[in-house]
Amino acid sequence: MNIAIVGVSGAVGQEFLRVLEERNFPIDKLKLFGSSRSAGSEYKFRGKSYTVGELQHNDDFMGIDIAFTSAGAGTSKEYAGTITKHGAVMIDNSSAFRMDDDVPLVVPEVNPEDALVHPKGIIANPNCSTIQMVVVLKPLDDISHIRRIHVATYQSASGAGAAAMSELIRQHEQIVAGKEPTVKSFAHQLAFNVIPHIDVFLDNGYTKEEMKMHNETRKIMHSTVDVSATCVRVPALRAHSEAVWVETERPISVEEATAALSAAEGVIVEDSPLEKRYPMPLFVASSDPVYVGRIRKDISHPNGLSFWCVGDQIKKGAALNAVQIAEYLIKVNHFQKHVHRNVNSQS
Protein backbone atom coordinates (compact mmCIF):
# COMPACT_ATOMS: atom_id res chain seq x y z
CA MET A 1 0.00 0.00 0.00
CA ASN A 2 1.10 3.57 -0.71
CA ILE A 3 0.36 5.70 2.34
CA ALA A 4 0.34 9.42 3.09
CA ILE A 5 0.07 11.14 6.46
CA VAL A 6 -1.14 14.73 6.52
CA GLY A 7 -0.37 16.64 9.72
CA VAL A 8 2.46 14.30 10.67
CA SER A 9 4.10 16.77 13.07
CA GLY A 10 1.12 16.88 15.45
CA ALA A 11 0.41 14.52 18.34
CA VAL A 12 -1.92 12.33 16.27
CA GLY A 13 0.39 12.44 13.24
CA GLN A 14 3.25 11.12 15.36
CA GLU A 15 0.94 8.47 16.77
CA PHE A 16 0.12 7.38 13.21
CA LEU A 17 3.81 6.57 12.66
CA ARG A 18 4.01 4.60 15.92
CA VAL A 19 0.79 2.65 15.29
CA LEU A 20 1.68 1.80 11.69
CA GLU A 21 5.03 0.45 12.88
CA GLU A 22 3.59 -1.44 15.87
CA ARG A 23 0.99 -3.18 13.71
CA ASN A 24 3.40 -3.93 10.86
CA PHE A 25 1.02 -2.20 8.45
CA PRO A 26 1.86 -3.08 4.80
CA ILE A 27 3.55 -0.02 3.28
CA ASP A 28 5.35 0.17 -0.05
CA LYS A 29 5.65 3.95 -0.19
CA LEU A 30 5.21 6.52 2.60
CA LYS A 31 4.76 10.26 2.06
CA LEU A 32 4.55 12.80 4.87
CA PHE A 33 2.88 16.20 4.62
CA GLY A 34 2.53 19.22 6.84
CA SER A 35 2.23 22.98 6.87
CA SER A 36 4.91 25.31 5.52
CA ARG A 37 6.14 25.53 9.11
CA SER A 38 6.83 21.80 9.41
CA ALA A 39 7.90 21.20 5.79
CA GLY A 40 11.50 20.04 5.63
CA SER A 41 11.39 18.28 9.00
CA GLU A 42 12.55 14.67 9.04
CA TYR A 43 11.02 11.68 10.81
CA LYS A 44 12.26 8.11 11.06
CA PHE A 45 10.04 5.18 10.19
CA ARG A 46 11.25 1.58 10.12
CA GLY A 47 14.83 2.77 10.14
CA LYS A 48 14.47 5.13 7.21
CA SER A 49 14.29 8.95 7.24
CA TYR A 50 11.38 10.72 5.57
CA THR A 51 11.19 14.44 4.82
CA VAL A 52 7.92 16.28 5.38
CA GLY A 53 6.57 17.91 2.24
CA GLU A 54 4.41 21.01 2.25
CA LEU A 55 0.73 20.27 1.65
CA GLN A 56 -0.23 21.96 -1.61
CA HIS A 57 -2.88 21.82 -4.31
CA ASN A 58 -0.96 19.65 -6.79
CA ASP A 59 -0.62 16.00 -7.80
CA ASP A 60 1.43 14.82 -4.81
CA PHE A 61 -1.28 12.29 -3.92
CA MET A 62 -1.20 10.53 -7.28
CA GLY A 63 -0.59 6.82 -6.62
CA ILE A 64 -1.52 7.08 -2.94
CA ASP A 65 -3.96 4.41 -1.72
CA ILE A 66 -4.73 5.75 1.77
CA ALA A 67 -4.20 9.21 3.22
CA PHE A 68 -4.47 9.58 6.98
CA THR A 69 -5.29 13.22 7.71
CA SER A 70 -5.09 14.98 11.06
CA ALA A 71 -4.45 18.66 10.40
CA GLY A 72 -7.72 20.23 11.52
CA ALA A 73 -11.17 20.62 9.97
CA GLY A 74 -10.24 23.67 7.91
CA THR A 75 -7.33 21.93 6.24
CA SER A 76 -9.37 18.78 5.62
CA LYS A 77 -12.14 20.74 3.93
CA GLU A 78 -9.71 22.76 1.81
CA TYR A 79 -7.58 19.83 0.63
CA ALA A 80 -10.08 16.94 0.45
CA GLY A 81 -10.46 17.33 -3.30
CA THR A 82 -6.72 17.44 -3.84
CA ILE A 83 -6.12 14.39 -1.67
CA THR A 84 -8.86 12.22 -3.21
CA LYS A 85 -8.85 13.30 -6.86
CA HIS A 86 -6.53 10.48 -7.99
CA GLY A 87 -8.39 7.78 -6.05
CA ALA A 88 -6.83 7.90 -2.59
CA VAL A 89 -9.14 7.03 0.30
CA MET A 90 -8.93 9.85 2.82
CA ILE A 91 -9.39 8.68 6.42
CA ASP A 92 -9.96 11.97 8.20
CA ASN A 93 -9.45 12.56 11.90
CA SER A 94 -11.08 16.00 11.99
CA SER A 95 -14.72 16.98 12.52
CA ALA A 96 -15.02 18.30 8.95
CA PHE A 97 -17.09 15.50 7.41
CA ARG A 98 -18.41 13.42 10.30
CA MET A 99 -22.05 14.34 9.85
CA ASP A 100 -21.96 14.43 6.03
CA ASP A 101 -24.53 11.95 4.68
CA ASP A 102 -22.08 10.82 1.99
CA VAL A 103 -19.22 10.20 4.42
CA PRO A 104 -19.26 7.09 6.63
CA LEU A 105 -18.38 7.57 10.31
CA VAL A 106 -16.65 4.39 11.37
CA VAL A 107 -15.50 2.53 14.47
CA PRO A 108 -14.31 -0.89 13.25
CA GLU A 109 -15.55 -2.77 16.34
CA VAL A 110 -19.03 -1.31 15.79
CA ASN A 111 -19.84 -0.57 12.11
CA PRO A 112 -16.93 -1.65 9.87
CA GLU A 113 -19.14 -2.32 6.82
CA ASP A 114 -20.05 1.37 6.63
CA ALA A 115 -16.48 2.05 5.46
CA LEU A 116 -17.10 0.23 2.19
CA VAL A 117 -19.41 2.94 0.83
CA HIS A 118 -17.61 6.28 0.59
CA PRO A 119 -18.76 8.14 -2.54
CA LYS A 120 -16.59 11.17 -1.79
CA GLY A 121 -13.50 9.05 -1.17
CA ILE A 122 -13.60 10.11 2.49
CA ILE A 123 -14.11 8.07 5.67
CA ALA A 124 -14.46 10.02 8.90
CA ASN A 125 -12.86 9.09 12.21
CA PRO A 126 -15.28 9.94 15.05
CA ASN A 127 -14.63 12.15 18.04
CA CYS A 128 -12.29 10.51 20.55
CA SER A 129 -14.84 10.41 23.38
CA THR A 130 -17.49 8.93 21.10
CA ILE A 131 -15.14 6.20 19.87
CA GLN A 132 -14.34 4.75 23.27
CA MET A 133 -17.96 4.94 24.43
CA VAL A 134 -19.49 3.15 21.43
CA VAL A 135 -16.88 0.37 21.59
CA VAL A 136 -18.31 -0.46 25.02
CA LEU A 137 -21.95 0.25 24.10
CA LYS A 138 -22.04 -2.10 21.08
CA PRO A 139 -21.92 -5.43 22.99
CA LEU A 140 -24.55 -4.12 25.42
CA ASP A 141 -26.81 -2.92 22.61
CA ASP A 142 -26.52 -6.37 21.05
CA ILE A 143 -28.09 -7.81 24.21
CA SER A 144 -30.86 -5.24 24.51
CA HIS A 145 -31.35 -2.05 22.53
CA ILE A 146 -30.10 1.04 24.37
CA ARG A 147 -32.76 3.72 24.63
CA ARG A 148 -30.97 6.44 26.56
CA ILE A 149 -27.39 7.36 27.50
CA HIS A 150 -26.08 9.83 30.06
CA VAL A 151 -22.33 10.33 30.07
CA ALA A 152 -19.86 12.54 31.89
CA THR A 153 -16.41 12.62 30.36
CA TYR A 154 -13.11 13.26 32.11
CA GLN A 155 -10.93 14.26 29.17
CA SER A 156 -7.16 14.54 29.38
CA ALA A 157 -5.00 17.36 28.06
CA SER A 158 -4.06 15.21 25.07
CA GLY A 159 -7.47 15.95 23.57
CA ALA A 160 -6.32 19.49 22.90
CA GLY A 161 -3.05 18.44 21.25
CA ALA A 162 0.65 18.24 22.01
CA ALA A 163 0.92 21.92 22.99
CA ALA A 164 -1.82 21.45 25.58
CA MET A 165 -0.02 18.49 27.12
CA SER A 166 3.15 20.58 27.38
CA GLU A 167 1.19 23.43 28.90
CA LEU A 168 -0.25 21.20 31.63
CA ILE A 169 3.25 20.03 32.60
CA ARG A 170 4.52 23.61 32.50
CA GLN A 171 1.63 24.85 34.66
CA HIS A 172 2.47 22.36 37.40
CA GLU A 173 6.12 23.37 37.27
CA GLN A 174 5.22 27.07 37.41
CA ILE A 175 2.82 26.67 40.32
CA VAL A 176 5.27 24.57 42.36
CA ALA A 177 7.90 27.28 41.70
CA GLY A 178 5.51 29.95 42.96
CA LYS A 179 4.98 31.50 39.52
CA GLU A 180 1.82 32.50 37.70
CA PRO A 181 0.81 29.61 35.36
CA THR A 182 0.67 30.15 31.61
CA VAL A 183 -2.86 29.70 30.22
CA LYS A 184 -3.19 29.44 26.43
CA SER A 185 -4.64 26.07 25.45
CA PHE A 186 -7.63 26.10 27.79
CA ALA A 187 -10.23 28.56 29.04
CA HIS A 188 -8.70 28.39 32.53
CA GLN A 189 -5.74 26.94 34.39
CA LEU A 190 -5.98 23.13 34.11
CA ALA A 191 -3.33 22.15 36.68
CA PHE A 192 -4.96 21.30 40.03
CA ASN A 193 -8.34 22.02 38.41
CA VAL A 194 -11.15 20.58 36.25
CA ILE A 195 -12.89 22.60 33.53
CA PRO A 196 -16.49 21.72 32.52
CA HIS A 197 -16.00 23.29 29.11
CA ILE A 198 -14.65 21.62 25.94
CA ASP A 199 -15.18 23.40 22.60
CA VAL A 200 -17.66 26.28 22.22
CA PHE A 201 -21.06 26.61 23.88
CA LEU A 202 -24.17 26.35 21.70
CA ASP A 203 -27.60 27.94 22.07
CA ASN A 204 -28.99 24.87 23.85
CA GLY A 205 -26.43 25.17 26.66
CA TYR A 206 -24.39 22.19 25.48
CA THR A 207 -20.93 22.47 23.98
CA LYS A 208 -20.02 21.29 20.49
CA GLU A 209 -18.06 18.44 22.08
CA GLU A 210 -21.15 17.30 23.95
CA MET A 211 -23.34 17.49 20.85
CA LYS A 212 -20.74 15.52 18.89
CA MET A 213 -21.28 12.63 21.32
CA HIS A 214 -25.05 12.88 20.77
CA ASN A 215 -24.98 13.10 16.98
CA GLU A 216 -22.05 10.79 16.26
CA THR A 217 -23.25 7.99 18.53
CA ARG A 218 -26.58 7.91 16.70
CA LYS A 219 -24.90 7.84 13.28
CA ILE A 220 -22.35 5.14 14.14
CA MET A 221 -24.88 2.88 15.87
CA HIS A 222 -27.66 3.56 13.34
CA SER A 223 -29.89 4.36 16.28
CA THR A 224 -32.26 7.03 17.56
CA VAL A 225 -30.82 6.62 21.06
CA ASP A 226 -30.99 9.75 23.23
CA VAL A 227 -27.54 10.88 24.40
CA SER A 228 -26.88 13.59 26.97
CA ALA A 229 -23.24 14.42 27.70
CA THR A 230 -21.26 16.68 30.00
CA CYS A 231 -17.66 16.96 28.83
CA VAL A 232 -15.00 17.96 31.36
CA ARG A 233 -11.28 18.62 30.92
CA VAL A 234 -9.16 17.10 33.71
CA PRO A 235 -5.43 17.43 34.51
CA ALA A 236 -4.39 14.02 33.16
CA LEU A 237 -1.91 13.86 30.29
CA ARG A 238 -3.24 10.97 28.19
CA ALA A 239 -6.36 8.78 28.12
CA HIS A 240 -9.94 9.92 28.54
CA SER A 241 -12.31 8.53 31.18
CA GLU A 242 -16.10 8.35 31.07
CA ALA A 243 -18.85 7.64 33.59
CA VAL A 244 -21.72 6.19 31.56
CA TRP A 245 -25.34 5.35 32.42
CA VAL A 246 -27.53 3.49 29.95
CA GLU A 247 -31.20 2.55 29.88
CA THR A 248 -31.98 -0.57 27.88
CA GLU A 249 -35.27 -2.02 26.62
CA ARG A 250 -35.04 -4.87 29.08
CA PRO A 251 -32.99 -5.21 32.25
CA ILE A 252 -29.42 -6.43 31.78
CA SER A 253 -27.77 -8.11 34.76
CA VAL A 254 -24.24 -7.25 35.78
CA GLU A 255 -23.20 -10.82 35.01
CA GLU A 256 -24.72 -10.67 31.51
CA ALA A 257 -23.09 -7.32 30.78
CA THR A 258 -19.71 -8.44 32.08
CA ALA A 259 -19.78 -11.61 29.98
CA ALA A 260 -20.65 -9.66 26.82
CA LEU A 261 -17.98 -7.04 27.42
CA SER A 262 -15.35 -9.67 28.25
CA ALA A 263 -15.99 -11.31 24.87
CA ALA A 264 -16.11 -8.03 22.90
CA GLU A 265 -13.43 -7.01 20.44
CA GLY A 266 -11.29 -4.10 21.64
CA VAL A 267 -12.56 -4.20 25.24
CA ILE A 268 -10.78 -5.24 28.44
CA VAL A 269 -12.84 -5.69 31.59
CA GLU A 270 -10.97 -4.58 34.70
CA ASP A 271 -13.56 -4.73 37.44
CA SER A 272 -12.69 -5.86 40.94
CA PRO A 273 -13.60 -3.01 43.33
CA LEU A 274 -12.79 -4.97 46.49
CA GLU A 275 -9.24 -5.34 45.20
CA LYS A 276 -9.22 -1.65 44.12
CA ARG A 277 -8.98 -2.70 40.47
CA TYR A 278 -10.68 -0.45 37.96
CA PRO A 279 -9.46 1.41 34.86
CA MET A 280 -7.45 4.61 35.38
CA PRO A 281 -5.87 6.87 32.76
CA LEU A 282 -2.44 6.64 34.39
CA PHE A 283 -2.25 2.94 33.53
CA VAL A 284 -4.30 2.89 30.30
CA ALA A 285 -2.23 5.53 28.46
CA SER A 286 -0.63 4.16 25.27
CA SER A 287 -2.80 1.01 25.32
CA ASP A 288 -4.90 -0.15 22.38
CA PRO A 289 -8.13 -1.39 24.02
CA VAL A 290 -10.88 0.46 25.85
CA TYR A 291 -10.92 -0.61 29.50
CA VAL A 292 -14.20 -0.89 31.41
CA GLY A 293 -15.00 -1.37 35.08
CA ARG A 294 -17.36 -0.35 37.89
CA ILE A 295 -20.11 -2.27 36.07
CA ARG A 296 -23.21 -2.12 38.23
CA LYS A 297 -26.97 -1.87 38.16
CA ASP A 298 -28.31 1.65 38.30
CA ILE A 299 -30.40 1.76 41.47
CA SER A 300 -32.60 4.58 40.15
CA HIS A 301 -34.03 2.63 37.19
CA PRO A 302 -34.85 -1.09 36.70
CA ASN A 303 -33.47 -1.04 33.14
CA GLY A 304 -30.43 1.03 34.04
CA LEU A 305 -26.78 0.01 33.97
CA SER A 306 -23.74 2.08 34.96
CA PHE A 307 -20.08 1.66 34.09
CA TRP A 308 -16.75 3.48 33.89
CA CYS A 309 -14.50 3.28 30.82
CA VAL A 310 -11.05 4.60 29.96
CA GLY A 311 -9.25 4.74 26.61
CA ASP A 312 -6.18 6.43 25.18
CA GLN A 313 -7.41 9.48 23.27
CA ILE A 314 -4.43 9.73 20.91
CA LYS A 315 -4.35 6.01 20.20
CA LYS A 316 -7.78 4.34 20.05
CA GLY A 317 -9.46 7.73 20.08
CA ALA A 318 -7.60 8.84 16.95
CA ALA A 319 -4.67 7.16 15.16
CA LEU A 320 -5.38 3.52 15.98
CA ASN A 321 -9.04 3.74 14.98
CA ALA A 322 -8.07 5.23 11.61
CA VAL A 323 -5.46 2.53 11.00
CA GLN A 324 -7.97 -0.17 11.94
CA ILE A 325 -10.35 1.25 9.30
CA ALA A 326 -7.58 0.93 6.72
CA GLU A 327 -6.81 -2.61 7.88
CA TYR A 328 -10.46 -3.54 7.44
CA LEU A 329 -10.50 -2.18 3.88
CA ILE A 330 -7.39 -4.23 3.07
CA LYS A 331 -8.86 -7.34 4.74
CA VAL A 332 -11.97 -7.28 2.53
CA ASN A 333 -9.87 -6.63 -0.60
CA HIS A 334 -11.51 -3.25 -1.01
CA PHE A 335 -8.64 -1.77 -2.98
CA GLN A 336 -8.36 -4.70 -5.39
CA LYS A 337 -12.09 -4.46 -6.06
CA HIS A 338 -11.78 -0.72 -6.56
CA VAL A 339 -8.99 -1.17 -9.13
CA HIS A 340 -10.99 -3.90 -10.91
CA ARG A 341 -14.04 -1.66 -11.18
CA ASN A 342 -11.92 1.19 -12.54
CA VAL A 343 -10.35 -1.04 -15.18
CA ASN A 344 -13.76 -2.32 -16.28
CA SER A 345 -15.21 1.18 -16.46
CA GLN A 346 -12.31 2.36 -18.62
CA SER A 347 -12.75 -0.55 -21.02
N, C-alpha and C positions, 0 to 999 in steps of 0.2 A: 504494500500500500504506500502511496505517496501522501505524506501528511504535512499540513501547515498548522502552525500555532500563531494566532494573532493576539498580541498583548502578552508576550512571553515574559516580559520583565516584571509583571505584577505578581502578587502572591499566588493567584490561581494559575497564571501562566507557568510559574516555576513548579507548581504542583503537577501540572500536566506532564512536564519532563520527568518528574520522579515517578508518577503513576505509570506512564508508558514504559519506563525502564523496569519497574517492579513487576509489571504484568507481562513482560516480554512481548509487547505488542508488535505485530509484524510491520516493519517499516523498511521500505526500499529507499525512499528519499524523504528528507526532512527539511522544511523551510520555516524559518522564524521571522516574524514581523512585529514591528512596534512603531511607536511614534518617532518623529524626527529626533526627539530627545534621546531615545534609547537605540536608535539606528547606529550600527557600528559596534555595539556591544557584542561580546562573545560568550557563549555558554557551551559547556561540555555535555555531550550525550553519548553514552556507550563508548567512551574513550575518544571521541572525536569532537573537535571544536566547530561550532556553527556561529556564523555572524548574523546578527539581526539586521534585516532589511527594513527600509522605511515603507510602511503601508501606503500604497498609491493606487490611483485609478489607472491600471495598466493590465498587462496580461501575465502578471507574475503567478497567477493561480492556474494557468494552463497546465494540465497534466496532474493536478492535485485531486486526490480522491476524497479526502476528508479534511476540513478546516475546522479546528477547534478555536473558537473566538471568545475572548474574555477581555474586552477593552472598553466596556461601557455601552449603554444603549445607543447613545448618539453615534458612536463609531460603527456599531453593528448596522444601524439603519442606513448610514451613509454608504457603507462599503458592501452591503449584502449583494447587490447586483454584480459588483466587480468580482467578488469571491465566488459566486455561483455560476457566472455566465458561461464557463467552460465545462460545467458538469460536476463541480465539487459539491459534496454535501456539507453544508455549514451547520455545525453543532454549536449553538450559541448559548453562552452562559449569562447573557444580559436579560433584562426584562423587556427588550424591544419587541419581541414577537410572540410572547407567551400566550397572549389571549387572542391572537390572530386565528381565525377559523381555518385558514389554509396551512397552519403550522402546527404540527403535533407537539404536545408537551409531554415529555416521556420520563418515567422512572422505570428502568428495566425490570425491577422486581414486581412492578404493578401493572404496567400497560405496554410491554415491549412491542406488540404488534402495531401500535399506533405509529411507530417510527417508519414503517414501510410505506406510508402514504405521505409524501411531502412535496406537493406540487410546486412550491417555491424553491425547492432545494434546501430548505431550512428545517432543522429540528431544534426545538427550544429545550434548554435545561431549566427545570423549575427553580424557584426560590429555595435557598438552602433549608430554611425552616420547614417548608412544605415537604421537601424530599424526605427528610428523616421521619416526619410524622406519617406520611402515607405508606412508607415501607412497613411501619408497625400496624397501621390501620388495615391494610389489605388482608392479612390472614384473619383478622377479627371480622371484617365485613364478609368474608367468605363463609363464616359460621352463621352470622345473622346480620342483615343489612343495617348499617349505621344510619340513624336518623339525624342525630345532632352531635356536634363536637364543640366543646369549650376547651381552649388551650391558652396557657400562659407560657411564653417563651423566656428563656434566660440566655440571651445571645452574647457570645464572646466578642472581644474586640476584633477578631479576625474577620468578622462579617463586614467590617468597614475597610478592610484592606491592610496591606503591610504597614503603611504609614500609621494607621490607627493602633496596630499592635506595638509599634515602636513608641508611640505617644503614651500608651498605658504604662510601659516600663519606665519611660522618662518621668512621668508624673509621680510614680512611686519614689523614684530616686530624688526628685526635687522636693517632695514633701518631707521625706526622711531627713534631707539636708536643710530643712527649714526655709526652703524657697517657695515662691509662688508657682504652682504648676502651670505648664503650658496647655492651653485648651484650643485645639484647632479642628480635630476630627469629629468631635461630638458637641452636642448642645451645652453640655456641662462637664465638669471634671468627672472622669470615670473612676479613677483610683479611689478606693475606700467608699464607693458610692454605687448606686444602681440608677438607671435612667429609663423611665417608662415612656420612651419616645425613640422610635426608629423610623426614619424617613419622614415625609411631611404629613401634617394633619389634613384630613379631608372634611368636607362639610358635615358628614355624619358623625364626626367625633373620633372616628378610627383613623389610624395612619395608613399610608399606602402599603407598608409592610404587612399590617394586619389584614387589609383587604386582599393582598396577594394570597394569603393563606386561605381565605374564603373562596376566592375565584379559582385559584389553581387547583385546590383539592377537588373541587367539583368537576373540573375539566379532566384531570388525570384519572379520577375514579369513575367518570361517566355517571355522575350521581347528582341528585338535587339536595344532598345533605346540607344542613345548616351548620355553618362554621362561625364561631365567634372567638376572636383572638385578642390577646393583650401581649404586645411584644416589648420586651425589656432588655436593655443593654446592661450587662454585668461585667465586673472587672476580672474576667478570665481571659486568657490569651487565645486558646483554640478550643473548639468543640462547643456546640450549642446544646442546651438542655431544655426540656419541655415537660410541663405538667399537663396531662391530657385527661379529659373526662369525655366519655362517649355514652350515648344512649342508643341501644340497639332495639330491633323489633321484638326480640324475645330475650329473656335473661340469659346471660352467658356466665357460667361459673368461673371462678378463678382457675380451677384445675383445667377446664376446657380451654380457656384463653391461654394459659401457660403452655399447654401441649401444642396448640396451634402456632404460637410464637416460637417455640423451641424448634419446630420443624420448618419454619419459614426461611426462605432464602434471604441472606443479608441481615439477619437479626440474631443477636446473642442475648439470651435471657440471663440476667445477673440479679437474682432476687432471693436474698436470704437475710431479711431484716434483723433477725436475732443474732446473726453473725456479723452485723453491720456491713453487709455486702449489698451494694446497689450501685448503679452507674454514676460516675462523676467525671466531669470534663478533664480533670487533671490526669486521669488514667486512660481516658478514651482518645485523647488527642493523638492524631496520626494513624488511627486505626481505620480499617475499611468498614466494618459493620456498624449498624445502629444497635446500641445496647438499650435494653428495657428492663425495668424493675419496678418495685413498689406496686405490683399488680394486685388490685383489691376491688372488692365490690364497693360501689358508691352507696353509702348508707342513706342518701336522700332520695334515691329513685330505684325501684325494683329492677329496671332494665339498664341501670347505670354501671359503668366500669371505669376505674381510674388507673392510670399508670404514669410512670416517669420514664422518659427516654433521652438518650444522649448520643450525639453523633458529631464527627469532625466536620465542621462547616467547609473547610477548604478542600477536604478530601471527598467524602461521600456527598457532601452538600454542594459540590461544584465539579472539580476535575474528574474524580473517579466516576461519578454518574455519567458524565459526558463520554468518557472512554468506554464505559460499559455499553452505552448506546451504540458506539462504533463497533464494539465486539459483537453485539447482537446482529448488526447489519452484515458483518463478515460471516458470522455463523450461518445465517440463512441464505448465503450466497447472493445477497442483494446487489452487490456491485457487478457480479458476473451477469446477472439477469438484466441489469441496467444496460451494460455494454451490448448484450445480445439484442435487446429491444432497439437500441440505437442503430445497430448494424442493419437490422431488418427494415427499419423505417427509412434508412438511406437507400436501400436497394429497391 
